[in-house]
Amino acid sequence: MKIIKNILLVLFMGGLISSCIERYYYEAASGFVPQLVIDASIVPDEGEQEIVISYSSTPGKPDFSPVSGCEVKIEDKNGHSFLFPESGAGRYRGVIDGNYVVIGNKYRLIVLTPEGKRFTSSYEELLPCPAVDSVYYKLYSKQTVNNGVENGLQFLIDLKANENYGHFFRWKLIETYEYHSSVPLNDWLDADGRHKLPKPDFSHYICYKTENRPEILVLSTDGFTQNSYEKFKLHFVNDRSQRLLYQYSLLVKQYSITENAYNYWHNLKKNNQESVDLFGKQPANIAGNISNDKDTTERALGNFMVSSVQSKRIMVHRVEGLPFNQLPKCLAQVFDGPLPDDRPLYFTDWTTEQGDYTQGIISEQCVLCELFGGTTEKPSYWNMK
């Protein structure tokens, strides 16, 4: 067997970690002790909410360790309670009645664990959130670690609020993009034999993938002469994948948060993004607002946040100025002898540099776009300008 040519466009690059909260890991020299982790960011405007409860895991074996059997509820300052029954391992879902969603009202989280421990958060105020002003992008090039150049789009946002709003903000980003297979389904060999279609099947050729961006994006305008900010950097997307090649959607969710929540996320961002060694800057003390009622020194990892939200979506079509000249390629192989035993095998045709017409075998990821985590179902908002 020998590889004779690299051909075709690659399908698409790797996925990003999606998460509403960063996972915590703690490993003491004397041994690892799991800690309770509570992911509870409540946005009453968004209907049913989910609270995730788990135990922390070690860096050597990071995994999700759900905590089942908890009693979970949200309580407002007036004593109204909203239960969150368990809907899956460690996942608790519920709705805050719209009649009790009032700007200025305060809410807290209460969790009773199967061991009988009661964890309670501080009360967090529901603040009004200004409308999202402008979300836009600009062409941007930056140096890579090996002194190369990386081209792409830098996304930015403008904040325009007034003194009727708070001074602490957070953003979450949800991206959706279109990507294509290298070739349509046409010719393959499986356990039932060889299949050659009369015409190519394009039903697995175009996919759409939606992911939560992992960036922690927070801003304080406290002390500013105006409650506004221009050209706040959101995220950068390079042209080394298909994410910007066809069409790209960015949904920006803007939250107005308390100073306590801002300090928590700001410290978490510093902890995650700044390298630390024995002689460098020590990690920030990330203290959440959820603790054991009987022992306030025992804190759950995580922070309870309640906020109203405003959102805006922008669509990005093929942008002039992005060369897309570093897209990886699918590998086609030709075999000198019997075909391998692996099934299925997918075949493609091409013309060599010498002008010879030949056939090779390509990976199923080059044919079936769903294998990169997307779906062939087009979003309802796709193709809008």
Disulfide bonds with the S-S distance in Angstrom:
Cys207-Cys369 2.06
Cys330-Cys366 2.07
